[in-house]
Amino acid sequence: MDSNFVIYLGRQTIETTLLVAAPILLTCVIVGVVVTLFQAVTSVRDMSLTVVPKLMAVGFVTLLFGSWMLGILLKFMNESFGHIQNIGQ
């Protein structure tokens, strides 16, 4: 195992992590901005108003994109285990 392989593996790990986390993170940001704007316009300051919509949106996005995210993770893990298997030979 040389340094190029370690760099490649680290890059693939970071790319996979960002790709899998992107739908949930973007949903949290969008819902957070919408709720914050709603609170600023109506002057409602309730903590449950910020948490509940985010949880519902994240749950919906997870149901919607869960199989895609699982496919990305399985592809990454199969590739990683293939590299581990080749190192042992």
PDB file of N, CA, C and O in Angstrom:
ATOM      1  N   MET A   1       0.857  -1.177   0.000  1.00  0.00           N
ATOM      2  CA  MET A   1       0.000   0.000   0.000  1.00  0.00           C
ATOM      3  C   MET A   1       0.902   1.239   0.000  1.00  0.00           C
ATOM      4  O   MET A   1       1.714   1.438   0.903  1.00  0.00           O
ATOM      5  N   ASP A   2       0.737   2.051  -1.021  1.00  0.00           N
ATOM      6  CA  ASP A   2       1.551   3.244  -1.130  1.00  0.00           C
ATOM      7  C   ASP A   2       0.734   4.484  -0.771  1.00  0.00           C
ATOM      8  O   ASP A   2      -0.462   4.403  -0.494  1.00  0.00           O
ATOM      9  N   SER A   3       1.407   5.620  -0.784  1.00  0.00           N
ATOM     10  CA  SER A   3       0.740   6.852  -0.363  1.00  0.00           C
ATOM     11  C   SER A   3      -0.363   7.268  -1.336  1.00  0.00           C
ATOM     12  O   SER A   3      -1.345   7.881  -0.917  1.00  0.00           O
ATOM     13  N   ASN A   4      -0.227   6.952  -2.612  1.00  0.00           N
ATOM     14  CA  ASN A   4      -1.275   7.289  -3.573  1.00  0.00           C
ATOM     15  C   ASN A   4      -2.582   6.562  -3.261  1.00  0.00           C
ATOM     16  O   ASN A   4      -3.665   7.131  -3.399  1.00  0.00           O
ATOM     17  N   PHE A   5      -2.473   5.310  -2.844  1.00  0.00           N
ATOM     18  CA  PHE A   5      -3.671   4.548  -2.495  1.00  0.00           C
ATOM     19  C   PHE A   5      -4.346   5.125  -1.256  1.00  0.00           C
ATOM     20  O   PHE A   5      -5.573   5.196  -1.190  1.00  0.00           O
ATOM     21  N   VAL A   6      -3.555   5.534  -0.285  1.00  0.00           N
ATOM     22  CA  VAL A   6      -4.118   6.124   0.936  1.00  0.00           C
ATOM     23  C   VAL A   6      -4.827   7.435   0.607  1.00  0.00           C
ATOM     24  O   VAL A   6      -5.910   7.699   1.129  1.00  0.00           O
ATOM     25  N   ILE A   7      -4.237   8.246  -0.241  1.00  0.00           N
ATOM     26  CA  ILE A   7      -4.867   9.502  -0.659  1.00  0.00           C
ATOM     27  C   ILE A   7      -6.150   9.218  -1.427  1.00  0.00           C
ATOM     28  O   ILE A   7      -7.163   9.885  -1.215  1.00  0.00           O
ATOM     29  N   TYR A   8      -6.114   8.230  -2.319  1.00  0.00           N
ATOM     30  CA  TYR A   8      -7.305   7.846  -3.079  1.00  0.00           C
ATOM     31  C   TYR A   8      -8.419   7.378  -2.145  1.00  0.00           C
ATOM     32  O   TYR A   8      -9.572   7.781  -2.297  1.00  0.00           O
ATOM     33  N   LEU A   9      -8.075   6.538  -1.188  1.00  0.00           N
ATOM     34  CA  LEU A   9      -9.072   6.023  -0.253  1.00  0.00           C
ATOM     35  C   LEU A   9      -9.653   7.134   0.614  1.00  0.00           C
ATOM     36  O   LEU A   9     -10.857   7.157   0.867  1.00  0.00           O
ATOM     37  N   GLY A  10      -8.812   8.050   1.067  1.00  0.00           N
ATOM     38  CA  GLY A  10      -9.303   9.186   1.851  1.00  0.00           C
ATOM     39  C   GLY A  10     -10.220  10.081   1.044  1.00  0.00           C
ATOM     40  O   GLY A  10     -11.235  10.559   1.550  1.00  0.00           O
ATOM     41  N   ARG A  11      -9.861  10.310  -0.217  1.00  0.00           N
ATOM     42  CA  ARG A  11     -10.699  11.144  -1.074  1.00  0.00           C
ATOM     43  C   ARG A  11     -12.047  10.481  -1.342  1.00  0.00           C
ATOM     44  O   ARG A  11     -13.084  11.142  -1.299  1.00  0.00           O
ATOM     45  N   GLN A  12     -12.035   9.187  -1.618  1.00  0.00           N
ATOM     46  CA  GLN A  12     -13.286   8.459  -1.851  1.00  0.00           C
ATOM     47  C   GLN A  12     -14.167   8.477  -0.603  1.00  0.00           C
ATOM     48  O   GLN A  12     -15.389   8.584  -0.706  1.00  0.00           O
ATOM     49  N   THR A  13     -13.558   8.375   0.556  1.00  0.00           N
ATOM     50  CA  THR A  13     -14.318   8.404   1.808  1.00  0.00           C
ATOM     51  C   THR A  13     -14.988   9.750   2.007  1.00  0.00           C
ATOM     52  O   THR A  13     -16.168   9.808   2.351  1.00  0.00           O
ATOM     53  N   ILE A  14     -14.259  10.823   1.798  1.00  0.00           N
ATOM     54  CA  ILE A  14     -14.827  12.167   1.965  1.00  0.00           C
ATOM     55  C   ILE A  14     -15.915  12.435   0.927  1.00  0.00           C
ATOM     56  O   ILE A  14     -16.961  12.992   1.258  1.00  0.00           O
ATOM     57  N   GLU A  15     -15.676  12.042  -0.328  1.00  0.00           N
ATOM     58  CA  GLU A  15     -16.684  12.244  -1.367  1.00  0.00           C
ATOM     59  C   GLU A  15     -17.962  11.466  -1.069  1.00  0.00           C
ATOM     60  O   GLU A  15     -19.064  11.984  -1.244  1.00  0.00           O
ATOM     61  N   THR A  16     -17.813  10.231  -0.621  1.00  0.00           N
ATOM     62  CA  THR A  16     -18.983   9.415  -0.296  1.00  0.00           C
ATOM     63  C   THR A  16     -19.745  10.002   0.885  1.00  0.00           C
ATOM     64  O   THR A  16     -20.975  10.041   0.875  1.00  0.00           O
ATOM     65  N   THR A  17     -19.030  10.453   1.889  1.00  0.00           N
ATOM     66  CA  THR A  17     -19.673  11.054   3.052  1.00  0.00           C
ATOM     67  C   THR A  17     -20.453  12.301   2.668  1.00  0.00           C
ATOM     68  O   THR A  17     -21.596  12.469   3.094  1.00  0.00           O
ATOM     69  N   LEU A  18     -19.856  13.170   1.875  1.00  0.00           N
ATOM     70  CA  LEU A  18     -20.552  14.387   1.449  1.00  0.00           C
ATOM     71  C   LEU A  18     -21.749  14.072   0.564  1.00  0.00           C
ATOM     72  O   LEU A  18     -22.792  14.716   0.676  1.00  0.00           O
ATOM     73  N   LEU A  19     -21.606  13.085  -0.314  1.00  0.00           N
ATOM     74  CA  LEU A  19     -22.690  12.719  -1.209  1.00  0.00           C
ATOM     75  C   LEU A  19     -23.876  12.145  -0.445  1.00  0.00           C
ATOM     76  O   LEU A  19     -25.026  12.441  -0.770  1.00  0.00           O
ATOM     77  N   VAL A  20     -23.605  11.329   0.566  1.00  0.00           N
ATOM     78  CA  VAL A  20     -24.681  10.714   1.342  1.00  0.00           C
ATOM     79  C   VAL A  20     -25.327  11.730   2.289  1.00  0.00           C
ATOM     80  O   VAL A  20     -26.538  11.691   2.504  1.00  0.00           O
ATOM     81  N   ALA A  21     -24.538  12.624   2.846  1.00  0.00           N
ATOM     82  CA  ALA A  21     -25.070  13.583   3.817  1.00  0.00           C
ATOM     83  C   ALA A  21     -25.733  14.795   3.169  1.00  0.00           C
ATOM     84  O   ALA A  21     -26.492  15.504   3.830  1.00  0.00           O
ATOM     85  N   ALA A  22     -25.460  15.046   1.893  1.00  0.00           N
ATOM     86  CA  ALA A  22     -25.950  16.262   1.236  1.00  0.00           C
ATOM     87  C   ALA A  22     -27.466  16.431   1.270  1.00  0.00           C
ATOM     88  O   ALA A  22     -27.926  17.523   1.601  1.00  0.00           O
ATOM     89  N   PRO A  23     -28.272  15.414   0.947  1.00  0.00           N
ATOM     90  CA  PRO A  23     -29.724  15.643   0.973  1.00  0.00           C
ATOM     91  C   PRO A  23     -30.250  16.049   2.347  1.00  0.00           C
ATOM     92  O   PRO A  23     -31.112  16.921   2.452  1.00  0.00           O
ATOM     93  N   ILE A  24     -29.738  15.424   3.384  1.00  0.00           N
ATOM     94  CA  ILE A  24     -30.214  15.726   4.738  1.00  0.00           C
ATOM     95  C   ILE A  24     -29.729  17.103   5.175  1.00  0.00           C
ATOM     96  O   ILE A  24     -30.495  17.869   5.760  1.00  0.00           O
ATOM     97  N   LEU A  25     -28.470  17.426   4.899  1.00  0.00           N
ATOM     98  CA  LEU A  25     -27.943  18.730   5.291  1.00  0.00           C
ATOM     99  C   LEU A  25     -28.634  19.871   4.550  1.00  0.00           C
ATOM    100  O   LEU A  25     -28.967  20.892   5.151  1.00  0.00           O
ATOM    101  N   LEU A  26     -28.848  19.701   3.246  1.00  0.00           N
ATOM    102  CA  LEU A  26     -29.540  20.736   2.483  1.00  0.00           C
ATOM    103  C   LEU A  26     -30.971  20.924   2.964  1.00  0.00           C
ATOM    104  O   LEU A  26     -31.472  22.047   3.019  1.00  0.00           O
ATOM    105  N   THR A  27     -31.622  19.827   3.310  1.00  0.00           N
ATOM    106  CA  THR A  27     -32.984  19.924   3.842  1.00  0.00           C
ATOM    107  C   THR A  27     -33.003  20.693   5.149  1.00  0.00           C
ATOM    108  O   THR A  27     -33.865  21.547   5.354  1.00  0.00           O
ATOM    109  N   CYS A  28     -32.057  20.398   6.039  1.00  0.00           N
ATOM    110  CA  CYS A  28     -31.994  21.120   7.316  1.00  0.00           C
ATOM    111  C   CYS A  28     -31.752  22.608   7.102  1.00  0.00           C
ATOM    112  O   CYS A  28     -32.355  23.437   7.783  1.00  0.00           O
ATOM    113  N   VAL A  29     -30.887  22.951   6.175  1.00  0.00           N
ATOM    114  CA  VAL A  29     -30.596  24.359   5.925  1.00  0.00           C
ATOM    115  C   VAL A  29     -31.822  25.068   5.358  1.00  0.00           C
ATOM    116  O   VAL A  29     -32.181  26.153   5.817  1.00  0.00           O
ATOM    117  N   ILE A  30     -32.462  24.463   4.368  1.00  0.00           N
ATOM    118  CA  ILE A  30     -33.625  25.096   3.741  1.00  0.00           C
ATOM    119  C   ILE A  30     -34.772  25.247   4.726  1.00  0.00           C
ATOM    120  O   ILE A  30     -35.377  26.316   4.813  1.00  0.00           O
ATOM    121  N   VAL A  31     -35.080  24.187   5.472  1.00  0.00           N
ATOM    122  CA  VAL A  31     -36.172  24.269   6.449  1.00  0.00           C
ATOM    123  C   VAL A  31     -35.822  25.259   7.553  1.00  0.00           C
ATOM    124  O   VAL A  31     -36.692  25.990   8.027  1.00  0.00           O
ATOM    125  N   GLY A  32     -34.556  25.291   7.968  1.00  0.00           N
ATOM    126  CA  GLY A  32     -34.142  26.243   8.997  1.00  0.00           C
ATOM    127  C   GLY A  32     -34.306  27.684   8.557  1.00  0.00           C
ATOM    128  O   GLY A  32     -34.754  28.524   9.339  1.00  0.00           O
ATOM    129  N   VAL A  33     -33.947  27.985   7.308  1.00  0.00           N
ATOM    130  CA  VAL A  33     -34.102  29.352   6.799  1.00  0.00           C
ATOM    131  C   VAL A  33     -35.579  29.722   6.694  1.00  0.00           C
ATOM    132  O   VAL A  33     -35.969  30.833   7.054  1.00  0.00           O
ATOM    133  N   VAL A  34     -36.396  28.798   6.204  1.00  0.00           N
ATOM    134  CA  VAL A  34     -37.835  29.079   6.075  1.00  0.00           C
ATOM    135  C   VAL A  34     -38.458  29.312   7.448  1.00  0.00           C
ATOM    136  O   VAL A  34     -39.232  30.254   7.617  1.00  0.00           O
ATOM    137  N   VAL A  35     -38.138  28.482   8.418  1.00  0.00           N
ATOM    138  CA  VAL A  35     -38.704  28.639   9.764  1.00  0.00           C
ATOM    139  C   VAL A  35     -38.207  29.934  10.399  1.00  0.00           C
ATOM    140  O   VAL A  35     -38.976  30.627  11.065  1.00  0.00           O
ATOM    141  N   THR A  36     -36.953  30.263  10.207  1.00  0.00           N
ATOM    142  CA  THR A  36     -36.407  31.504  10.761  1.00  0.00           C
ATOM    143  C   THR A  36     -37.088  32.725  10.156  1.00  0.00           C
ATOM    144  O   THR A  36     -37.415  33.675  10.866  1.00  0.00           O
ATOM    145  N   LEU A  37     -37.300  32.696   8.848  1.00  0.00           N
ATOM    146  CA  LEU A  37     -38.025  33.799   8.210  1.00  0.00           C
ATOM    147  C   LEU A  37     -39.456  33.900   8.729  1.00  0.00           C
ATOM    148  O   LEU A  37     -39.963  34.996   8.968  1.00  0.00           O
ATOM    149  N   PHE A  38     -40.098  32.752   8.901  1.00  0.00           N
ATOM    150  CA  PHE A  38     -41.457  32.747   9.444  1.00  0.00           C
ATOM    151  C   PHE A  38     -41.480  33.323  10.855  1.00  0.00           C
ATOM    152  O   PHE A  38     -42.376  34.095  11.197  1.00  0.00           O
ATOM    153  N   GLN A  39     -40.508  32.956  11.669  1.00  0.00           N
ATOM    154  CA  GLN A  39     -40.439  33.478  13.034  1.00  0.00           C
ATOM    155  C   GLN A  39     -40.150  34.976  13.029  1.00  0.00           C
ATOM    156  O   GLN A  39     -40.687  35.711  13.859  1.00  0.00           O
ATOM    157  N   ALA A  40     -39.323  35.429  12.121  1.00  0.00           N
ATOM    158  CA  ALA A  40     -39.009  36.857  12.069  1.00  0.00           C
ATOM    159  C   ALA A  40     -40.219  37.674  11.626  1.00  0.00           C
ATOM    160  O   ALA A  40     -40.439  38.780  12.120  1.00  0.00           O
ATOM    161  N   VAL A  41     -40.998  37.136  10.703  1.00  0.00           N
ATOM    162  CA  VAL A  41     -42.167  37.862  10.207  1.00  0.00           C
ATOM    163  C   VAL A  41     -43.286  37.891  11.243  1.00  0.00           C
ATOM    164  O   VAL A  41     -43.951  38.913  11.414  1.00  0.00           O
ATOM    165  N   THR A  42     -43.493  36.777  11.931  1.00  0.00           N
ATOM    166  CA  THR A  42     -44.623  36.689  12.868  1.00  0.00           C
ATOM    167  C   THR A  42     -44.239  36.980  14.313  1.00  0.00           C
ATOM    168  O   THR A  42     -45.116  37.064  15.173  1.00  0.00           O
ATOM    169  N   SER A  43     -42.968  37.133  14.596  1.00  0.00           N
ATOM    170  CA  SER A  43     -42.468  37.364  15.956  1.00  0.00           C
ATOM    171  C   SER A  43     -42.831  36.229  16.916  1.00  0.00           C
ATOM    172  O   SER A  43     -43.028  36.463  18.109  1.00  0.00           O
ATOM    173  N   VAL A  44     -42.917  35.016  16.403  1.00  0.00           N
ATOM    174  CA  VAL A  44     -43.171  33.831  17.224  1.00  0.00           C
ATOM    175  C   VAL A  44     -41.820  33.254  17.621  1.00  0.00           C
ATOM    176  O   VAL A  44     -40.988  32.970  16.759  1.00  0.00           O
ATOM    177  N   ARG A  45     -41.600  33.082  18.904  1.00  0.00           N
ATOM    178  CA  ARG A  45     -40.332  32.547  19.407  1.00  0.00           C
ATOM    179  C   ARG A  45     -40.588  31.263  20.182  1.00  0.00           C
ATOM    180  O   ARG A  45     -40.556  31.260  21.412  1.00  0.00           O
ATOM    181  N   ASP A  46     -40.837  30.196  19.479  1.00  0.00           N
ATOM    182  CA  ASP A  46     -41.097  28.912  20.113  1.00  0.00           C
ATOM    183  C   ASP A  46     -40.033  27.918  19.650  1.00  0.00           C
ATOM    184  O   ASP A  46     -39.819  27.755  18.449  1.00  0.00           O
ATOM    185  N   MET A  47     -39.371  27.259  20.586  1.00  0.00           N
ATOM    186  CA  MET A  47     -38.293  26.335  20.233  1.00  0.00           C
ATOM    187  C   MET A  47     -38.810  25.114  19.486  1.00  0.00           C
ATOM    188  O   MET A  47     -38.116  24.583  18.619  1.00  0.00           O
ATOM    189  N   SER A  48     -40.014  24.663  19.808  1.00  0.00           N
ATOM    190  CA  SER A  48     -40.539  23.489  19.108  1.00  0.00           C
ATOM    191  C   SER A  48     -40.831  23.812  17.650  1.00  0.00           C
ATOM    192  O   SER A  48     -40.870  22.908  16.816  1.00  0.00           O
ATOM    193  N   LEU A  49     -41.036  25.073  17.335  1.00  0.00           N
ATOM    194  CA  LEU A  49     -41.288  25.472  15.957  1.00  0.00           C
ATOM    195  C   LEU A  49     -40.037  25.302  15.098  1.00  0.00           C
ATOM    196  O   LEU A  49     -40.148  25.142  13.883  1.00  0.00           O
ATOM    197  N   THR A  50     -38.863  25.332  15.696  1.00  0.00           N
ATOM    198  CA  THR A  50     -37.638  25.142  14.917  1.00  0.00           C
ATOM    199  C   THR A  50     -37.258  23.669  14.804  1.00  0.00           C
ATOM    200  O   THR A  50     -36.674  23.261  13.801  1.00  0.00           O
ATOM    201  N   VAL A  51     -37.576  22.877  15.802  1.00  0.00           N
ATOM    202  CA  VAL A  51     -37.127  21.490  15.826  1.00  0.00           C
ATOM    203  C   VAL A  51     -38.071  20.564  15.065  1.00  0.00           C
ATOM    204  O   VAL A  51     -37.619  19.737  14.272  1.00  0.00           O
ATOM    205  N   VAL A  52     -39.358  20.693  15.293  1.00  0.00           N
ATOM    206  CA  VAL A  52     -40.332  19.762  14.724  1.00  0.00           C
ATOM    207  C   VAL A  52     -40.340  19.781  13.194  1.00  0.00           C
ATOM    208  O   VAL A  52     -40.324  18.706  12.595  1.00  0.00           O
ATOM    209  N   PRO A  53     -40.365  20.932  12.530  1.00  0.00           N
ATOM    210  CA  PRO A  53     -40.334  20.889  11.062  1.00  0.00           C
ATOM    211  C   PRO A  53     -39.047  20.278  10.497  1.00  0.00           C
ATOM    212  O   PRO A  53     -39.075  19.593   9.475  1.00  0.00           O
ATOM    213  N   LYS A  54     -37.927  20.531  11.166  1.00  0.00           N
ATOM    214  CA  LYS A  54     -36.673  19.938  10.700  1.00  0.00           C
ATOM    215  C   LYS A  54     -36.702  18.423  10.829  1.00  0.00           C
ATOM    216  O   LYS A  54     -36.272  17.714   9.919  1.00  0.00           O
ATOM    217  N   LEU A  55     -37.203  17.924  11.949  1.00  0.00           N
ATOM    218  CA  LEU A  55     -37.287  16.477  12.133  1.00  0.00           C
ATOM    219  C   LEU A  55     -38.216  15.835  11.110  1.00  0.00           C
ATOM    220  O   LEU A  55     -37.910  14.775  10.563  1.00  0.00           O
ATOM    221  N   MET A  56     -39.342  16.473  10.855  1.00  0.00           N
ATOM    222  CA  MET A  56     -40.279  15.939   9.873  1.00  0.00           C
ATOM    223  C   MET A  56     -39.665  15.960   8.470  1.00  0.00           C
ATOM    224  O   MET A  56     -39.806  14.994   7.719  1.00  0.00           O
ATOM    225  N   ALA A  57     -38.999  17.032   8.120  1.00  0.00           N
ATOM    226  CA  ALA A  57     -38.385  17.138   6.797  1.00  0.00           C
ATOM    227  C   ALA A  57     -37.249  16.137   6.628  1.00  0.00           C
ATOM    228  O   ALA A  57     -37.114  15.523   5.570  1.00  0.00           O
ATOM    229  N   VAL A  58     -36.439  15.970   7.656  1.00  0.00           N
ATOM    230  CA  VAL A  58     -35.338  15.008   7.586  1.00  0.00           C
ATOM    231  C   VAL A  58     -35.887  13.586   7.483  1.00  0.00           C
ATOM    232  O   VAL A  58     -35.348  12.769   6.736  1.00  0.00           O
ATOM    233  N   GLY A  59     -36.936  13.288   8.214  1.00  0.00           N
ATOM    234  CA  GLY A  59     -37.561  11.972   8.101  1.00  0.00           C
ATOM    235  C   GLY A  59     -38.094  11.714   6.705  1.00  0.00           C
ATOM    236  O   GLY A  59     -37.923  10.621   6.165  1.00  0.00           O
ATOM    237  N   PHE A  60     -38.739  12.712   6.116  1.00  0.00           N
ATOM    238  CA  PHE A  60     -39.273  12.570   4.767  1.00  0.00           C
ATOM    239  C   PHE A  60     -38.156  12.393   3.737  1.00  0.00           C
ATOM    240  O   PHE A  60     -38.251  11.549   2.846  1.00  0.00           O
ATOM    241  N   VAL A  61     -37.104  13.189   3.867  1.00  0.00           N
ATOM    242  CA  VAL A  61     -35.975  13.083   2.931  1.00  0.00           C
ATOM    243  C   VAL A  61     -35.269  11.740   3.093  1.00  0.00           C
ATOM    244  O   VAL A  61     -34.829  11.152   2.105  1.00  0.00           O
ATOM    245  N   THR A  62     -35.158  11.257   4.312  1.00  0.00           N
ATOM    246  CA  THR A  62     -34.541   9.952   4.537  1.00  0.00           C
ATOM    247  C   THR A  62     -35.375   8.846   3.900  1.00  0.00           C
ATOM    248  O   THR A  62     -34.823   7.921   3.303  1.00  0.00           O
ATOM    249  N   LEU A  63     -36.683   8.931   4.020  1.00  0.00           N
ATOM    250  CA  LEU A  63     -37.543   7.949   3.354  1.00  0.00           C
ATOM    251  C   LEU A  63     -37.444   8.061   1.839  1.00  0.00           C
ATOM    252  O   LEU A  63     -37.465   7.052   1.134  1.00  0.00           O
ATOM    253  N   LEU A  64     -37.338   9.267   1.346  1.00  0.00           N
ATOM    254  CA  LEU A  64     -37.299   9.496  -0.095  1.00  0.00           C
ATOM    255  C   LEU A  64     -35.958   9.071  -0.704  1.00  0.00           C
ATOM    256  O   LEU A  64     -35.936   8.417  -1.747  1.00  0.00           O
ATOM    257  N   PHE A  65     -34.856   9.432  -0.071  1.00  0.00           N
ATOM    258  CA  PHE A  65     -33.523   9.166  -0.617  1.00  0.00           C
ATOM    259  C   PHE A  65     -32.786   8.030   0.083  1.00  0.00           C
ATOM    260  O   PHE A  65     -31.618   7.783  -0.217  1.00  0.00           O
ATOM    261  N   GLY A  66     -33.440   7.337   1.005  1.00  0.00           N
ATOM    262  CA  GLY A  66     -32.761   6.299   1.782  1.00  0.00           C
ATOM    263  C   GLY A  66     -32.184   5.182   0.944  1.00  0.00           C
ATOM    264  O   GLY A  66     -31.055   4.753   1.180  1.00  0.00           O
ATOM    265  N   SER A  67     -32.936   4.703  -0.028  1.00  0.00           N
ATOM    266  CA  SER A  67     -32.437   3.595  -0.846  1.00  0.00           C
ATOM    267  C   SER A  67     -31.254   4.047  -1.706  1.00  0.00           C
ATOM    268  O   SER A  67     -30.310   3.286  -1.916  1.00  0.00           O
ATOM    269  N   TRP A  68     -31.307   5.279  -2.199  1.00  0.00           N
ATOM    270  CA  TRP A  68     -30.185   5.808  -2.976  1.00  0.00           C
ATOM    271  C   TRP A  68     -28.937   5.938  -2.097  1.00  0.00           C
ATOM    272  O   TRP A  68     -27.840   5.567  -2.512  1.00  0.00           O
ATOM    273  N   MET A  69     -29.112   6.467  -0.883  1.00  0.00           N
ATOM    274  CA  MET A  69     -27.973   6.630   0.022  1.00  0.00           C
ATOM    275  C   MET A  69     -27.399   5.269   0.405  1.00  0.00           C
ATOM    276  O   MET A  69     -26.181   5.109   0.487  1.00  0.00           O
ATOM    277  N   LEU A  70     -28.268   4.292   0.638  1.00  0.00           N
ATOM    278  CA  LEU A  70     -27.796   2.948   0.965  1.00  0.00           C
ATOM    279  C   LEU A  70     -27.034   2.337  -0.205  1.00  0.00           C
ATOM    280  O   LEU A  70     -26.026   1.660   0.002  1.00  0.00           O
ATOM    281  N   GLY A  71     -27.497   2.566  -1.424  1.00  0.00           N
ATOM    282  CA  GLY A  71     -26.784   2.069  -2.604  1.00  0.00           C
ATOM    283  C   GLY A  71     -25.391   2.669  -2.726  1.00  0.00           C
ATOM    284  O   GLY A  71     -24.433   1.967  -3.050  1.00  0.00           O
ATOM    285  N   ILE A  72     -25.279   3.962  -2.467  1.00  0.00           N
ATOM    286  CA  ILE A  72     -23.961   4.627  -2.515  1.00  0.00           C
ATOM    287  C   ILE A  72     -23.032   4.033  -1.453  1.00  0.00           C
ATOM    288  O   ILE A  72     -21.865   3.752  -1.727  1.00  0.00           O
ATOM    289  N   LEU A  73     -23.554   3.844  -0.248  1.00  0.00           N
ATOM    290  CA  LEU A  73     -22.731   3.285   0.822  1.00  0.00           C
ATOM    291  C   LEU A  73     -22.321   1.844   0.536  1.00  0.00           C
ATOM    292  O   LEU A  73     -21.183   1.459   0.803  1.00  0.00           O
ATOM    293  N   LEU A  74     -23.244   1.043  -0.008  1.00  0.00           N
ATOM    294  CA  LEU A  74     -22.906  -0.346  -0.332  1.00  0.00           C
ATOM    295  C   LEU A  74     -21.853  -0.421  -1.433  1.00  0.00           C
ATOM    296  O   LEU A  74     -20.949  -1.255  -1.375  1.00  0.00           O
ATOM    297  N   LYS A  75     -21.967   0.442  -2.426  1.00  0.00           N
ATOM    298  CA  LYS A  75     -20.965   0.487  -3.497  1.00  0.00           C
ATOM    299  C   LYS A  75     -19.588   0.831  -2.930  1.00  0.00           C
ATOM    300  O   LYS A  75     -18.587   0.210  -3.285  1.00  0.00           O
ATOM    301  N   PHE A  76     -19.552   1.832  -2.040  1.00  0.00           N
ATOM    302  CA  PHE A  76     -18.287   2.231  -1.422  1.00  0.00           C
ATOM    303  C   PHE A  76     -17.701   1.105  -0.575  1.00  0.00           C
ATOM    304  O   PHE A  76     -16.501   0.838  -0.632  1.00  0.00           O
ATOM    305  N   MET A  77     -18.556   0.448   0.210  1.00  0.00           N
ATOM    306  CA  MET A  77     -18.061  -0.623   1.081  1.00  0.00           C
ATOM    307  C   MET A  77     -17.583  -1.824   0.269  1.00  0.00           C
ATOM    308  O   MET A  77     -16.566  -2.428   0.610  1.00  0.00           O
ATOM    309  N   ASN A  78     -18.299  -2.179  -0.797  1.00  0.00           N
ATOM    310  CA  ASN A  78     -17.841  -3.284  -1.648  1.00  0.00           C
ATOM    311  C   ASN A  78     -16.490  -2.967  -2.275  1.00  0.00           C
ATOM    312  O   ASN A  78     -15.624  -3.838  -2.360  1.00  0.00           O
ATOM    313  N   GLU A  79     -16.307  -1.736  -2.709  1.00  0.00           N
ATOM    314  CA  GLU A  79     -15.018  -1.332  -3.274  1.00  0.00           C
ATOM    315  C   GLU A  79     -13.925  -1.370  -2.211  1.00  0.00           C
ATOM    316  O   GLU A  79     -12.810  -1.820  -2.477  1.00  0.00           O
ATOM    317  N   SER A  80     -14.245  -0.898  -1.009  1.00  0.00           N
ATOM    318  CA  SER A  80     -13.253  -0.898   0.070  1.00  0.00           C
ATOM    319  C   SER A  80     -12.864  -2.320   0.466  1.00  0.00           C
ATOM    320  O   SER A  80     -11.685  -2.614   0.663  1.00  0.00           O
ATOM    321  N   PHE A  81     -13.862  -3.204   0.582  1.00  0.00           N
ATOM    322  CA  PHE A  81     -13.553  -4.585   0.939  1.00  0.00           C
ATOM    323  C   PHE A  81     -12.782  -5.291  -0.182  1.00  0.00           C
ATOM    324  O   PHE A  81     -11.962  -6.169   0.088  1.00  0.00           O
ATOM    325  N   GLY A  82     -13.042  -4.913  -1.425  1.00  0.00           N
ATOM    326  CA  GLY A  82     -12.270  -5.456  -2.529  1.00  0.00           C
ATOM    327  C   GLY A  82     -10.805  -5.053  -2.440  1.00  0.00           C
ATOM    328  O   GLY A  82      -9.916  -5.860  -2.712  1.00  0.00           O
ATOM    329  N   HIS A  83     -10.554  -3.800  -2.059  1.00  0.00           N
ATOM    330  CA  HIS A  83      -9.166  -3.355  -1.879  1.00  0.00           C
ATOM    331  C   HIS A  83      -8.512  -4.063  -0.716  1.00  0.00           C
ATOM    332  O   HIS A  83      -7.332  -4.409  -0.789  1.00  0.00           O
ATOM    333  N   ILE A  84      -9.252  -4.288   0.358  1.00  0.00           N
ATOM    334  CA  ILE A  84      -8.701  -5.003   1.522  1.00  0.00           C
ATOM    335  C   ILE A  84      -8.349  -6.432   1.131  1.00  0.00           C
ATOM    336  O   ILE A  84      -7.318  -6.964   1.542  1.00  0.00           O
ATOM    337  N   GLN A  85      -9.209  -7.042   0.340  1.00  0.00           N
ATOM    338  CA  GLN A  85      -8.965  -8.410  -0.095  1.00  0.00           C
ATOM    339  C   GLN A  85      -7.714  -8.484  -0.979  1.00  0.00           C
ATOM    340  O   GLN A  85      -6.941  -9.437  -0.887  1.00  0.00           O
ATOM    341  N   ASN A  86      -7.520  -7.479  -1.830  1.00  0.00           N
ATOM    342  CA  ASN A  86      -6.338  -7.466  -2.694  1.00  0.00           C
ATOM    343  C   ASN A  86      -5.046  -7.215  -1.924  1.00  0.00           C
ATOM    344  O   ASN A  86      -3.980  -7.682  -2.324  1.00  0.00           O
ATOM    345  N   ILE A  87      -5.143  -6.481  -0.825  1.00  0.00           N
ATOM    346  CA  ILE A  87      -3.946  -6.224  -0.016  1.00  0.00           C
ATOM    347  C   ILE A  87      -3.446  -7.504   0.620  1.00  0.00           C
ATOM    348  O   ILE A  87      -2.239  -7.700   0.759  1.00  0.00           O
ATOM    349  N   GLY A  88      -4.367  -8.379   1.010  1.00  0.00           N
ATOM    350  CA  GLY A  88      -3.990  -9.627   1.677  1.00  0.00           C
ATOM    351  C   GLY A  88      -3.340 -10.644   0.756  1.00  0.00           C
ATOM    352  O   GLY A  88      -2.740 -11.605   1.237  1.00  0.00           O
ATOM    353  N   GLN A  89      -3.440 -10.463  -0.545  1.00  0.00           N
ATOM    354  CA  GLN A  89      -2.891 -11.454  -1.474  1.00  0.00           C
ATOM    355  C   GLN A  89      -1.443 -11.219  -1.772  1.00  0.00           C
ATOM    356  O   GLN A  89      -0.840 -11.971  -2.538  1.00  0.00           O
TER     357      GLN A  89
END
